[in-house]
Amino acid sequence: MANMMLEMRNITKRFPGVKALDNVNLQVEEGEIHALVGENGAGKSTLMNVLSGIYPYGSYEGEILYQGEECRFSEIKDSEEKGIVIIHQELALVPYMTIGENMFLGNERGLRYGINWEETYTKANELLNTVGLREPSRTLVKDIGVGKQQLVEIAKALAKNVKLLILDEPTASLNEADSRKLLDLLLQFKKEGLTSIIISHKLNEISYVADKITIIRDGATIETLNNKTDDISEERIIRGMVGRELIDRFPKRSESHIGEIGLEVRNWNVYHPLYHGRKVVDDVSFHVRKGEVVGIAGLMGAGRTELALSIFGKSYGTNISGTLLIDSQEVNLKNTRQAIDKKLAYITEDRKGDGLILDNPIRINTTLAKMDKVSKNGIIDKDLEVIAANDYIQKLKTKCTSMEQVVGNLSGGNQQKVLVGKWMFADPDILILDEPTRGIDVGAKYEIYCIINQLVAEGKSILLISSELPELLGMCDRIYIMNEGRMVGEVMKEEATQELIMGQILKSSKGV
């Protein structure tokens, strides 16, 4: 009989005006992978924050038993000393420090008053290799993408004496191929005796990797499913999460009214901002029509985000060359303000780092991209801010206490709605959506998809970057395939399959 590693009994956690957890119970056996699933705001991350000591003993009700002993953690360091390591969805890395420095921050290699840098970087490179990241450990964190930063976080956790690994949306920034590598890594860790708790909205991954699945809804435990004895199909898990059937993951568009070309890029080249001889976007050409959703598929590091940022007012890269046309007119967008004025919007993949001001309320965040609509002579009209914020809260069905709620206290899905509302308020004609559903649940995803359909029905041009191939297949009229900085293929919706797209990527990687 397996040993019970963790028991959380009758955990109740209150915040002002809301009960986030209501008598939640969780049991995790030693050596298993246990999944926590639920809609955004269900209480999954809150429960793990209680376990790891982020919410200290005394701030919640209930008890935690770990390896048979009751634990009363006052801070995260207490749980780490017991071998409990949590990797948060929000990255906790210092941008201007190297990967190696970040990995051993607070866990330094060497003597009491001296760091052994050779040992630090050698060990860091070994762990980076373990998680499949080829980036040198002396690279600054700010110079790698969000997906690679997530892998650094996992390597950082492995650098500690971990016995229970908690992963909160670990594959949110990864494409399917890289996600599968990470999940296989967890399965390998399991064979070596490591116990894991994984929070994820990617239900196909949950079904693939988890031994047991605990479903939380509205702060309460609904049920725990066993991979060996219960139905753990995506439909079954969704029914437990939302309390109803979700028939269609991708809403149908009533009619397609694809018009003239709204955005066109010709022979676009971009070089790395630090390594000037490294070309990250290589002679790329593509176009997006009005009323059309065009996707870009590719592996992590293909250059999709770099392409999008370079188009959006040259926000990334050096020695940028090529031709950019909006409504058939050539434009030279030197900065983001000029891009916004030309009705171009970029919705970032990193909503917490680059998209929103987390300690400001919804009201202020909503109007940030187009302040001139709510101000006159440099003075902000708060009444106009209030009208705009309430308008988009209603349009996007954002769950919040009021427009004055601080954005950092919203669930991931509702933060994403605030970010989308911010750019809708700017009234763009062209929207570049970079991983718009990263880290949000199936219900919130459906609502984002409905917003996309609404925008193209209004004649907007949508460029959708996503690491989830089913999302691209379900939402796009056309899909470009990008690999190693180049466009290597284009497929229409009718002929597109996951096998065809991955086949073109692999074929181009071999130089065929």
SULVEN-V963766 format. One record per residue. N is the residue number from 0. RES is the residue in one letter. PSI is psi in whole degrees, 0 to 359 (NA if undefined). NEAR is the number of other C-alpha atoms within 8 Angstrom. Layout:
# SULVEN-V963766
((N	RES	PSI	NEAR) (N	RES	PSI	NEAR))
This chain:
# SULVEN-V963766
((0	M	134	2) (1	A	148	5) (2	N	140	6) (3	M	113	11) (4	M	320	11) (5	L	135	14) (6	E	126	12) (7	M	118	13) (8	R	124	11) (9	N	47	11) (10	I	122	15) (11	T	128	13) (12	K	127	11) (13	R	141	10) (14	F	164	7) (15	P	116	4) (16	G	0	5) (17	V	143	6) (18	K	104	10) (19	A	324	13) (20	L	135	15) (21	D	91	11) (22	N	50	11) (23	V	138	13) (24	N	139	10) (25	L	133	9) (26	Q	129	9) (27	V	124	10) (28	E	152	11) (29	E	132	12) (30	G	8	10) (31	E	163	13) (32	I	116	13) (33	H	125	13) (34	A	142	14) (35	L	123	13) (36	V	156	13) (37	G	165	14) (38	E	164	14) (39	N	133	12) (40	G	3	10) (41	A	335	12) (42	G	7	15) (43	K	306	13) (44	S	324	8) (45	T	318	9) (46	L	318	10) (47	M	329	10) (48	N	328	10) (49	V	314	12) (50	L	319	11) (51	S	356	15) (52	G	1	15) (53	I	319	10) (54	Y	104	12) (55	P	163	12) (56	Y	134	10) (57	G	340	5) (58	S	359	7) (59	Y	167	12) (60	E	155	9) (61	G	183	10) (62	E	154	10) (63	I	123	12) (64	L	122	11) (65	Y	119	10) (66	Q	41	7) (67	G	356	8) (68	E	142	6) (69	E	134	8) (70	C	138	8) (71	R	77	7) (72	F	134	12) (73	S	337	10) (74	E	172	11) (75	I	331	10) (76	K	326	7) (77	D	317	10) (78	S	324	14) (79	E	326	11) (80	E	336	7) (81	K	357	7) (82	G	13	11) (83	I	116	13) (84	V	128	14) (85	I	135	11) (86	I	114	12) (87	H	156	9) (88	Q	322	9) (89	E	122	5) (90	L	140	8) (91	A	56	6) (92	L	152	8) (93	V	114	7) (94	P	321	8) (95	Y	19	7) (96	M	158	9) (97	T	166	12) (98	I	314	14) (99	G	318	12) (100	E	318	9) (101	N	319	11) (102	M	330	13) (103	F	20	12) (104	L	120	7) (105	G	358	4) (106	N	44	6) (107	E	150	8) (108	R	137	10) (109	G	199	9) (110	L	176	7) (111	R	320	5) (112	Y	19	4) (113	G	130	6) (114	I	134	10) (115	N	96	9) (116	W	327	8) (117	E	314	6) (118	E	320	9) (119	T	308	14) (120	Y	329	11) (121	T	312	8) (122	K	321	8) (123	A	317	13) (124	N	323	11) (125	E	315	8) (126	L	324	11) (127	L	321	15) (128	N	325	9) (129	T	321	8) (130	V	5	11) (131	G	26	7) (132	L	122	10) (133	R	354	6) (134	E	134	6) (135	P	143	7) (136	S	350	11) (137	R	1	8) (138	T	140	9) (139	L	141	11) (140	V	325	13) (141	K	344	7) (142	D	9	6) (143	I	155	8) (144	G	174	8) (145	V	319	8) (146	G	317	9) (147	K	326	9) (148	Q	325	12) (149	Q	320	12) (150	L	325	11) (151	V	319	12) (152	E	319	13) (153	I	318	10) (154	A	323	14) (155	K	319	11) (156	A	322	13) (157	L	338	9) (158	A	347	9) (159	K	166	9) (160	N	71	6) (161	V	135	12) (162	K	325	10) (163	L	110	11) (164	L	123	14) (165	I	124	13) (166	L	116	13) (167	D	105	12) (168	E	57	12) (169	P	336	12) (170	T	11	10) (171	A	327	8) (172	S	3	11) (173	L	150	11) (174	N	179	13) (175	E	322	9) (176	A	315	8) (177	D	327	10) (178	S	317	10) (179	R	322	9) (180	K	319	9) (181	L	318	10) (182	L	320	10) (183	D	327	9) (184	L	318	9) (185	L	320	10) (186	L	324	9) (187	Q	318	8) (188	F	321	10) (189	K	318	13) (190	K	331	8) (191	E	3	6) (192	G	3	8) (193	L	137	14) (194	T	138	14) (195	S	145	14) (196	I	126	12) (197	I	130	13) (198	I	126	14) (199	S	147	16) (200	H	356	11) (201	K	94	7) (202	L	332	9) (203	N	327	7) (204	E	321	10) (205	I	313	11) (206	S	328	11) (207	Y	321	6) (208	V	335	11) (209	A	141	12) (210	D	320	11) (211	K	153	12) (212	I	118	14) (213	T	127	14) (214	I	128	14) (215	I	133	17) (216	R	127	14) (217	D	41	9) (218	G	8	14) (219	A	149	12) (220	T	125	11) (221	I	309	9) (222	E	165	8) (223	T	125	8) (224	L	143	11) (225	N	127	11) (226	N	328	12) (227	K	330	5) (228	T	342	6) (229	D	162	7) (230	D	117	8) (231	I	32	10) (232	S	159	7) (233	E	321	9) (234	E	321	8) (235	R	318	9) (236	I	318	11) (237	I	319	13) (238	R	321	11) (239	G	323	12) (240	M	312	12) (241	V	352	11) (242	G	15	7) (243	R	169	7) (244	E	143	8) (245	L	101	8) (246	I	313	4) (247	D	122	5) (248	R	331	7) (249	F	112	9) (250	P	142	9) (251	K	145	4) (252	R	137	6) (253	S	307	4) (254	E	154	5) (255	S	121	8) (256	H	71	8) (257	I	127	9) (258	G	217	9) (259	E	166	7) (260	I	124	11) (261	G	319	15) (262	L	131	14) (263	E	136	13) (264	V	130	13) (265	R	128	11) (266	N	53	11) (267	W	129	14) (268	N	138	14) (269	V	136	15) (270	Y	153	15) (271	H	139	12) (272	P	336	8) (273	L	313	4) (274	Y	87	7) (275	H	339	9) (276	G	358	6) (277	R	115	7) (278	K	123	11) (279	V	339	12) (280	V	122	15) (281	D	99	11) (282	D	50	10) (283	V	135	13) (284	S	138	10) (285	F	170	7) (286	H	157	9) (287	V	129	14) (288	R	162	12) (289	K	136	14) (290	G	19	16) (291	E	142	17) (292	V	117	14) (293	V	129	13) (294	G	157	14) (295	I	116	14) (296	A	154	14) (297	G	161	12) (298	L	164	12) (299	M	132	10) (300	G	5	7) (301	A	339	11) (302	G	12	14) (303	R	311	12) (304	T	320	8) (305	E	320	11) (306	L	312	10) (307	A	315	10) (308	L	323	12) (309	S	328	13) (310	I	322	10) (311	F	76	14) (312	G	32	13) (313	K	46	13) (314	S	348	10) (315	Y	145	8) (316	G	171	12) (317	T	167	9) (318	N	45	7) (319	I	129	11) (320	S	162	8) (321	G	182	10) (322	T	133	10) (323	L	125	12) (324	L	134	12) (325	I	123	11) (326	D	44	8) (327	S	7	9) (328	Q	128	6) (329	E	135	8) (330	V	154	8) (331	N	96	5) (332	L	106	11) (333	K	341	8) (334	N	174	10) (335	T	328	11) (336	R	317	7) (337	Q	323	10) (338	A	315	14) (339	I	319	12) (340	D	334	7) (341	K	14	8) (342	K	39	11) (343	L	134	13) (344	A	144	13) (345	Y	115	12) (346	I	108	13) (347	T	155	11) (348	E	340	9) (349	D	79	8) (350	R	328	11) (351	K	330	9) (352	G	318	6) (353	D	342	7) (354	G	327	10) (355	L	156	10) (356	I	103	9) (357	L	330	9) (358	D	12	7) (359	N	156	10) (360	P	169	12) (361	I	319	13) (362	R	312	13) (363	I	319	10) (364	N	326	13) (365	T	325	17) (366	T	6	16) (367	L	324	8) (368	A	344	10) (369	K	66	9) (370	M	334	9) (371	D	345	6) (372	K	343	6) (373	V	20	12) (374	S	161	10) (375	K	129	8) (376	N	36	4) (377	G	6	5) (378	I	125	6) (379	I	133	8) (380	D	104	9) (381	K	328	7) (382	D	321	6) (383	L	323	8) (384	E	315	13) (385	V	315	10) (386	I	314	8) (387	A	313	12) (388	A	314	14) (389	N	324	10) (390	D	313	8) (391	Y	335	13) (392	I	317	13) (393	Q	316	8) (394	K	320	6) (395	L	0	10) (396	K	47	7) (397	T	127	10) (398	K	114	6) (399	C	163	8) (400	T	324	6) (401	S	175	5) (402	M	346	12) (403	E	1	8) (404	Q	136	11) (405	V	132	11) (406	V	325	13) (407	G	343	9) (408	N	0	6) (409	L	158	11) (410	S	165	8) (411	G	317	10) (412	G	322	13) (413	N	330	13) (414	Q	319	12) (415	Q	324	11) (416	K	322	11) (417	V	319	14) (418	L	317	14) (419	V	318	9) (420	G	322	12) (421	K	316	13) (422	W	331	14) (423	M	325	8) (424	F	329	11) (425	A	351	12) (426	D	56	7) (427	P	159	13) (428	D	337	10) (429	I	126	13) (430	L	126	13) (431	I	115	13) (432	L	111	13) (433	D	106	12) (434	E	59	12) (435	P	345	11) (436	T	20	9) (437	R	124	8) (438	G	21	11) (439	I	157	12) (440	D	172	12) (441	V	324	10) (442	G	315	8) (443	A	325	12) (444	K	315	11) (445	Y	319	11) (446	E	323	9) (447	I	319	11) (448	Y	321	11) (449	C	322	9) (450	I	318	9) (451	I	314	9) (452	N	323	10) (453	Q	319	8) (454	L	317	10) (455	V	331	14) (456	A	333	11) (457	E	2	7) (458	G	11	13) (459	K	156	14) (460	S	128	16) (461	I	125	16) (462	L	116	13) (463	L	114	14) (464	I	125	13) (465	S	144	14) (466	S	355	13) (467	E	107	8) (468	L	321	10) (469	P	326	7) (470	E	315	9) (471	L	317	14) (472	L	326	11) (473	G	338	7) (474	M	339	9) (475	C	148	13) (476	D	325	10) (477	R	155	11) (478	I	124	15) (479	Y	148	13) (480	I	125	14) (481	M	137	17) (482	N	132	14) (483	E	41	10) (484	G	359	13) (485	R	151	12) (486	M	119	10) (487	V	1	11) (488	G	165	8) (489	E	132	8) (490	V	146	9) (491	M	157	9) (492	K	319	10) (493	E	329	4) (494	E	353	6) (495	A	133	11) (496	T	160	7) (497	Q	321	9) (498	E	319	6) (499	L	316	8) (500	I	311	11) (501	M	326	8) (502	G	318	8) (503	Q	323	11) (504	I	312	14) (505	L	321	8) (506	K	317	9) (507	S	331	10) (508	S	330	9) (509	K	356	6) (510	G	19	5) (511	V	NA	5))
